[in-house]
Amino acid sequence: MADLEKFRAETRAWLAANCPPEMRQPMVNDEDTFWGGRNAKFASEPQRVWFERMRDKGWTVPHWPKEYGGGGLDADETKILRAEMAAISARLPLVSFGISMLGPALLKYGTDEQKREHLPKITAGLIRWCQGYSEPNAGSDLASLQTRAESDGDDFIINGQKIWTSYANFADWIFCLVRTDATAKKHDGISFILFDMASKGVSTKPILLISGKSPFCETFFDNVRVPKSHVLGTVNRGWDVAKYLLQHERAMISGMGERGGNRPLGQVAADSIGADEQGRLEDPMLRGQIASFEIDEAALRCAAERAVDLAKSGQGHPAYSSALKYYGTELNKRRHELLMSAGGIDALEWESPRSKEGAAPRAWLRTKANSIEGGTSEVMLGIVAKRILDLPGA
């Protein structure tokens, strides 16, 4: 405990000295998130400084081994670092699907050569990744995917289509599920493969959502040649890798249910609606709804910490991430419903400098996809019923 308290004190002092004041403010637009990549540009000088200081410290991915550019911190030290960052509302220096999804799969299934090739580039923000899972006829039933990879000497030739590929138009590489054996059962004969989005035959087309904006794309593969050495794990056993990665994706998505560096809902509502003589939010109904939401928000944080502790002790359940994903996404939808209520008529502005081009209603509309992406809420509840609660008939 003494060593951990020393680490906490040193971490607190380092963050105080190295996190620019601008990086302790709530994010207001997409440019406030740094994704890295070949063509990445910093939105501001403080963003660049914060990223580079954390990268050099190994704290873009603090719990990864130092040999791959991580910080080499254990679970307790990582928890302390996250807590101290939250205490000063420090932004994440780097957001990346390479960190939250591909990295854990690489650490578990990758060869030494694959780890040395890809992990340091992820921690340094040099390569931006996207995920090639869903297809037009393979969403919740992902194992029905039909994008095929045919053997050609030392390479695979890939043909097919993916959909809802988040940020594919900005990504440098893709981790992709392809069918390498068309005669096998649908959960078999699938391989997990990595390749460059600049490869000949890869193209993307953005998908516009009801909000007027979207991170999603259709992605097309037309005779894309990829070395067989880029397969992660065993050929035709990619479903094992895919399931493992989905646990991390769903845990990541569940995090949207936590407020992070944003202002508490009560403060937002009070600015719009006003407070009574006792300093409470003037609308008692909305006040009660916000109080209920914040209790549930605190419960999610506790559940997420419990998941980490269970995993650390070897008691983690592979379906627990599905419960977190369901709870976190439904909670985020509630948050934005309350933000719209708190904003009153002003929250309906769609295009104006005052509303930041309709940031509130566009974000509210965007949350409607939260309970679909990464596995629908109905699918998550089915997994919880079957794998955790062991309910009959599930």
N, C-alpha and C positions, 0 to 999 in steps of 0.2 A: 504493500500500500504506500509505503514511503517513496518508493521509486515512481509509482504512478502519480503521486502528488507533486513530486519534483518535475515529472514530465508535464503535468498540467500547468505548473507555474511557468516553465520554460516556453511551452506552447503559447500560453496567453501573452507572454511578453513578446514573443516573436510575431504573433499576429498583430499586436498593437503597433509594432514598429514597422511592419511590412505591408499590411493591408491598407491601400489608399482609402481615404474617406469616401470617395465616389463609389467604391466597390462595397460599401456598407449601406447603400441606399436601395430601396425596392426597385426591381426591374420594371420598366415601363413599356418596353417594346421588344420585338424579336432580336434586335441588334444588341441588346444587353446580354444575350447569351453567346458565349464564344464556343464554336463547334470545332475549330481547327480545320485542317485539310490543306491540300496543295495550294488552293486559291484563297485561303482564309485571309481576311482583313480585319484588323482591330477597329472597333467602333470608336475607341478613344485611347489616349495615352495611358490613363490609369488602368484600363482593361489590359493593355499590353504588359504593363509593369507587374500587375497582380498575377497574370498568367505565368510570366517568365520567372518570377520569384518562387511561386509554388512549384513550377516544373523543376527548377534547379534544386529545390528542397526534396523533390520526389513525392510531393503531396498532391499532384493531380490525381494520382491513384495511390493513396498512402499505404494501403494494405497489400499491394503487390510487392514481389521480391525486388530488392535493389538492382539485381542484375538485369532487370527489364525496365529500369527507370522508375520503379515505384519507391515508396518510402520505407518498406520493410517493417512497418508497424504491426504489432499484434492486435487482436480484436479489442482489447481494453484500451490500448493507446489510440486506435482508430476512433473508438467511441468518444474518447476525451477530445480528440481533435475536432470531430463533428460538433460536439457540444460547445466548444469554445468558439468555433466559427459561428454557430447559431447565436451565441450570446452577443456577438457584435454585429449580427445580421450580415456576415460576410457572404458574398456570392460565391458559387462554385467557379473556380478559375477555368474549368473546361468541362463541357458537356459532350458526351460521345456515346454512340451505340457500341463503339469499340470497347469502352469502359464498362458499360452497364450490361451488355449482352454477350458480345463475341469474346471478350477477354476471359471471363470465367470458363467458357467452353474451350478456349485455346489452352488455358492452364491445365484443364483436366484431360483433354483428348489430343492436344497438339504434340507433334514431334518436337525434339529439341530445335531442329532447324526452323520449323514454323514459329515456335515461340520467339526465337532470336530474331526472326525476320519481322514479325508483326507487332509484338508487345511493346518494344521500345518506341516504335513509331506512334502507337496509340497514346502512350503516356506523354510523349512530346508534342502531341497534337498535330502530327505531320500528315496523317491520313484520316479522312472522314469516311465512315462506313455506313452502309444501308443494309436492310434486311430483305431478302427475297424469299418470302414464305407464301403468302396468300396468292391465289389465282382466281380468275373469274368464276370458276366452278369448284373452287376448293378454298373456302373461308374457314368456317367453324369445323368443317370436315376436311381439315388440312391434308390428311393422308391420301386424299383423292387427287392430289396434284398430278399434272400431266406434263409439265416441262421436262423434256427428256434430254439425256446426255448419252450419246452413242460413242462407243469406243473406236478410236482411230490411232492405233500405235500407242505412243506415249501420251496421247491427248484424249480428251473428250470433246465432242462437237455438240454444243448445246443449242436447242431450239425450243421456243415456247414463250410464255407471257406470265408476268407477275402483276399484281394490282395492289393498290394501297401501299406502295413502297415509299415509306416516309423519307422525304428529302433526297430521293434518288437523283434528282436533277442537280444536286450539289455534291453528291457523294463521289469519292475516288475509287473505293472498292465495295464489293457486295459479298455478303455471306448468304449462300443460296441453297435451297433444297431442290434437287433434281432427281428424276427417276432414271436409274441406271439399269434396272431389270424390269421390263414391262410384263414379264410372265409371273412375277412373284406376287404374293398377297400385298394389298395396298399399303400396309405398314412396313412391309419389307421392300427391298429393291430400291430404296431411296438413299441417296448420298448427299452429304453436306460438303459443299465446295466453295472455295474462295477465288474471286477473280477481279481483275481491274475493270472498272466501268468504262475506261478508255479503250477497251478491246474492240476490235472491228466486229460489227454486228450487234452492238448494244445500243439501244436508243430508249429515250424516256419521253413521256407526255404528261404534263401536270393535269390533275383532276381538280376542278373548282368545286368548292363546297358552298352550302347555303350562306355561310358567313361572308362570302366574297373572297376568302383567302383559303389556302390549303397547303399542308406540307406533303400531300399525297401525290403519287404519280402512278401511271401505268408504265411498266418496263418490259421491253421486247428484246428477245434474243434470236438472232438470225444467223445460224451457223457460227456461233462463237466458239473459238478454239481455246481450250484451257488445259494446261498440263495436269496429268493425273496426280502429280505430287501435291497439287493444291487441295486435294480431298482431306478434310479434317475427320479423323477417326478412320473407320474401316469402310471400304466401298460396300454399298448395299445395307449398311447399318447406320445410316445417317439419322434415322428416327430417334435413336438413342441420344445423339448429340442435340437434335432439335428439341426434345422434351426437356433436357437439362437446361438448354438456353432459355426455353419458355419460362422456367421457374424464375430466372433472373429478370426476364423482361416484365413478367407480371409483378414482381416485387418493385421494379423500377416504376411501372405505371401507377402502382398503389401510392407512391410518394406524392402524386399530385393532390392527394387528399389532405396533405399537410400544408399549413400556411407558408412555412419558410420565412422569407424576409418581407412578406407583404404585411400591410397594416391590418390589425384586428378588425373584424367586421363591425363591431360596435362603434369604433372610431369613424369608419367610413360612413356608417348610417347617421351618426350624430352630426357630421359635417353637412349632410343633406337635409335631415329632418329636424335636427335641433335636440336640445336636452331640456328636461323639466327642472323645477326649482331645486331638486335634490341631485341634479347632475346626471340623472339617468336618461337613457334614450327615451324620447317623448312618446313614441308609439309602443304601448305595452305589449301588443301582440307580436310585433317584430322583435321586440326586446326578448321575449320568451323564446322565439324561434332561434335567435342568434345564440342565446345561452345554451339551448339544447344542442345546437350545432357544435359549439365550442367544447362541450363535454364529449361529444362523439369524436371530435378532432383529437382531443387529448387521449381518448381510448385508442385511436389508431396509432398514435405515436408509441404508446405503451406496448401495443401488439407488435409493432415493427421491432422494437427493442427486444421483446421476448423472442421473436423469431430469430434474431441474431444470437441471443444467448443459447437458445435450443440448438441451433446449428453448431455453435462452438462446443457444446457438450456432447455432440453426436446424437442428439435426440430430435433433430429437425425432421419435419414431415414434408415430403415432396409436394404435397397438395396444399400446404399452408400458404404458399404464394398465391394460390387461386383465391383463397379467402381474403387475403390482403388486397388483391387486385379488385375484387368485387367491392369491398368496403371503401377502398380509396377512391375509385372512380365514381361510385354513387355519391360519396361525400363531396367530391369536387363539383358534381352537378348541383348539389344542394347549395354549395357556397355561392355559385354564380347566380342561382335563382334568388338568393338572399341579397346579393349585390345589386341585382336589378331592382328588387323591391326597395332596397335602401336608397337607390339613386333616384327613385321617383320618375317623373316625366323626363328629366334630364338624361336618364339612362337609355332612353329610346333614340337619342341622337345618333345618326348613322354616318354623317359626313360633316365634320366641322373641326376647326383647330381646337376648340374648347374641349371636345370629347375625344381628342386624339384620333380623329377619323373613325369614331364609333367603336373605340376599343372595348367598352363594356358589353354592348350587345353582340359584337362579333365574337368575343371570348365566350359569352353565354351560349351562342349557337354552336360554337366549336365543341363545347363540352358534351353535346349530344352524341358525339362519336366516341366519347370515353368508354361508354358501356358496350361498345362494339369492338373497337380495336384491341388487339392482344388477346382476344377471346371474349365473347359476349357475356354479359352478366348471367344469362340463363345457363350458358355452358359452365361458367365458374360455379354457380350454385349446384349444378349437377355433379361436378367434380367433388365439391365439399360433401354433398349428400352421400356419394358413393365411397370416396376414399378416406374421409375423416369421420363422418357420422355413421358409416356402414349401414345406411338405411335400407330396408328391404325393398326390392324392386327398383333401386336407383341404378 
